[in-house]
Amino acid sequence: MTISIFSADWRNEILRELATKISDLGAAVHAATSKTTPVDADEFPLADSAASFAVKKVTWANIKATISASLAAVASSGSASDLGTGTLPDARVSATLTADKAFRRGNILATVAQSAGVPTGGLIEAGSNANGDYVRFADGTQICWRTIVTVNTTANAYFIKTELFAATFAAAPRCVVSPITSNVTTITAGYWRANTVSTIAIEFASSVNVISTNTFNCVAVGRWF
């Protein structure tokens, strides 16, 4: 094609010719045979911004190496916005990323809380006091455990002992009671009798007419909300 530089629309002719070539290239690429998995020697065209956008080529091996280096730099930069590998230590996560947005090693164990049944605090809360131990989970589950020491003084008589839980339940929990003492031979029965949101009562009977100390394990499972 001959284009006169003196033609009033020579620029338009060049642009039309360029558009045609680009369209032909696009059609050729679209009509080409597909390749599902590129290999390192495959080549891709690019416009080199560092060389006045001259047309150049790059191999798939170099593309992979560049992407890999970029991801490695992000993972080791310590930025709170890094995606990394999911193993960022707590010190590298912004303090403004509150627990309601992301849990991590530094805030999994914290006071649990909720609003209208939606957790707003830590994932797990645990503690102990004079009434035993407890653990609370963000979903509302609560477990308390403790030992209960009893003293019987009369043979073949029932005794009742009531103790507090280490943490209060939202409703009366389910309990399991079992003896853990060498004096267990003096007990013919020992079981969960009744409980409230904050107490457990056990009932037991002695088989001998002696004073003996008997120790029971108690585990209660319920909800804190």
C-alpha positions in Angstrom: 0.0 0.0 0.0 1.3 3.4 -1.0 0.5 6.4 1.3 1.4 9.9 0.3 2.7 11.9 3.2 1.1 14.9 1.5 -2.4 13.3 1.8 -4.6 15.1 4.2 -5.8 11.8 5.9 -2.5 9.9 5.9 -2.7 9.5 9.6 -6.1 7.9 9.3 -4.8 5.5 6.7 -2.0 4.4 9.1 -4.4 3.9 11.9 -6.8 1.9 9.8 -3.9 -0.3 8.6 -2.7 -0.8 12.2 -6.3 -1.7 13.3 -6.5 -4.2 10.6 -3.3 -5.9 11.6 -4.3 -6.0 15.2 -7.6 -7.5 14.2 -5.9 -10.1 12.1 -3.6 -11.0 14.9 -6.5 -11.4 17.3 -8.4 -13.6 14.8 -5.3 -15.7 14.3 -4.8 -16.2 18.0 -8.5 -17.1 18.5 -8.4 -19.6 15.7 -5.2 -21.2 16.9 -5.0 -24.7 18.5 -5.5 -24.5 22.2 -2.8 -25.6 24.7 -4.0 -26.5 28.2 -0.7 -26.4 30.1 2.2 -24.2 28.9 5.7 -25.4 29.3 8.8 -23.4 30.1 9.9 -23.0 26.5 6.6 -21.5 25.3 6.8 -17.8 24.3 4.4 -14.9 24.8 4.5 -11.5 23.0 4.7 -8.3 25.0 5.2 -4.5 24.5 8.4 -3.6 26.3 7.7 -0.3 28.3 11.4 0.1 28.9 12.1 0.1 25.2 9.5 2.5 23.8 7.0 -0.4 23.8 8.9 -2.4 21.2 7.4 -5.8 20.5 9.4 -8.5 22.4 8.8 -12.0 23.7 9.1 -13.7 27.1 9.1 -17.4 27.9 6.7 -19.1 30.3 9.7 -20.0 32.5 10.6 -16.3 33.0 6.9 -15.4 33.7 6.7 -18.1 36.4 10.1 -17.0 37.9 8.9 -13.4 38.1 5.6 -14.3 39.7 7.3 -16.6 42.2 9.8 -13.9 43.2 7.0 -11.4 43.7 5.0 -13.7 45.9 8.1 -14.5 48.0 8.8 -10.8 48.5 5.2 -10.2 49.7 5.3 -13.2 52.1 8.5 -11.9 53.7 7.8 -8.2 53.8 5.9 -8.3 57.1 3.0 -6.2 55.8 -0.3 -6.6 57.5 -2.0 -6.8 54.1 0.1 -9.8 53.0 -1.8 -12.9 52.1 1.4 -15.0 52.3 1.0 -18.6 53.3 -1.5 -18.2 56.1 1.2 -18.5 58.8 1.9 -14.9 59.5 2.9 -14.5 63.2 0.7 -12.2 65.4 3.4 -9.5 65.5 3.0 -9.0 61.8 -0.7 -8.5 61.8 -2.0 -4.9 62.2 -3.4 -4.1 65.7 -6.3 -2.4 63.9 -7.4 -5.8 62.5 -9.8 -6.6 65.4 -11.0 -10.0 66.6 -14.3 -9.5 64.8 -12.5 -9.4 61.5 -9.8 -12.1 61.9 -8.7 -14.7 64.5 -5.0 -15.4 64.9 -2.6 -16.9 67.4 -2.6 -13.8 69.6 -6.4 -13.6 70.2 -7.8 -17.1 69.9 -7.6 -17.4 73.7 -9.6 -14.5 75.1 -12.7 -13.7 77.0 -15.7 -14.9 75.0 -18.6 -12.6 74.4 -21.8 -12.5 72.2 -24.4 -10.1 71.0 -27.8 -11.5 70.0 -26.2 -14.9 69.7 -23.4 -13.7 67.5 -19.8 -14.2 68.9 -18.0 -10.9 69.5 -15.0 -12.0 71.7 -12.4 -14.7 71.7 -12.8 -18.3 70.5 -11.9 -20.0 73.7 -12.0 -18.8 77.3 -10.6 -20.9 80.2 -10.2 -20.3 83.9 -10.2 -21.8 87.4 -11.1 -20.7 90.9 -11.9 -22.2 94.3 -14.9 -24.0 92.7 -13.0 -25.8 90.0 -12.2 -25.2 86.3 -14.1 -24.2 83.3 -13.8 -23.6 79.6 -16.1 -21.6 77.4 -16.3 -21.7 73.6 -17.5 -19.0 71.2 -20.5 -21.1 70.1 -21.9 -21.0 73.6 -20.7 -24.3 74.9 -19.5 -24.4 78.5 -17.8 -27.2 80.4 -17.1 -27.1 84.2 -15.3 -29.8 86.2 -14.3 -30.1 89.9 -13.9 -32.5 92.8 -16.4 -32.8 95.5 -15.3 -34.1 99.0 -17.9 -35.7 101.2 -17.9 -37.2 104.7 -20.3 -39.9 105.7 -21.1 -40.7 109.4 -23.9 -43.3 109.3 -24.2 -46.6 107.6 -26.9 -47.2 105.0 -28.0 -43.6 105.0 -28.1 -41.1 102.1 -26.1 -38.0 102.2 -26.4 -34.9 100.0 -23.5 -32.5 99.1 -24.0 -29.3 97.1 -21.1 -27.3 95.6 -20.7 -24.4 93.2 -19.5 -24.5 89.6 -16.5 -22.6 88.6 -18.6 -20.6 86.1 -22.4 -20.0 85.9 -24.4 -21.6 83.1 -27.2 -20.1 81.2 -29.5 -23.0 82.0 -29.0 -26.1 84.2 -26.3 -28.3 82.6 -26.0 -32.1 82.3 -23.6 -33.6 84.8 -21.6 -36.8 85.3 -20.3 -37.8 88.8 -17.9 -40.6 89.6 -15.9 -41.5 92.8 -12.1 -41.3 92.7 -11.1 -42.3 96.2 -9.7 -45.3 97.9 -12.7 -45.2 100.2 -15.0 -46.1 97.4 -15.8 -49.5 99.0 -17.8 -47.6 101.6 -20.1 -46.1 99.0 -23.0 -48.1 97.7 -24.4 -45.3 95.5 -23.1 -41.9 94.3 -24.8 -40.0 91.6 -25.9 -36.6 90.3 -29.0 -35.6 92.2 -29.9 -32.2 91.0 -28.3 -29.0 89.8 -29.0 -25.3 89.0 -27.1 -22.9 86.8 -24.5 -22.4 89.4 -24.6 -25.5 91.7 -24.5 -29.3 91.7 -25.9 -31.6 94.3 -24.7 -35.2 94.6 -26.3 -38.0 96.6 -24.5 -41.0 98.0 -25.0 -43.8 100.6 -22.5 -45.4 102.9 -22.3 -49.1 103.4 -20.5 -49.1 106.7 -21.0 -47.3 110.0 -17.7 -45.4 110.0 -16.6 -41.9 109.3 -15.0 -41.8 105.9 -14.0 -39.1 103.4 -15.1 -39.7 99.8 -14.0 -37.8 96.8 -16.0 -37.5 93.6 -15.2 -36.1 90.1 -17.9 -33.9 88.6 -18.1 -32.8 84.9 -21.0 -30.5 83.8 -21.7 -29.6 80.1 -24.1 -26.9 79.1 -24.2 -23.4 77.6 -23.1 -20.0 78.8 -25.6 -18.2 76.6 
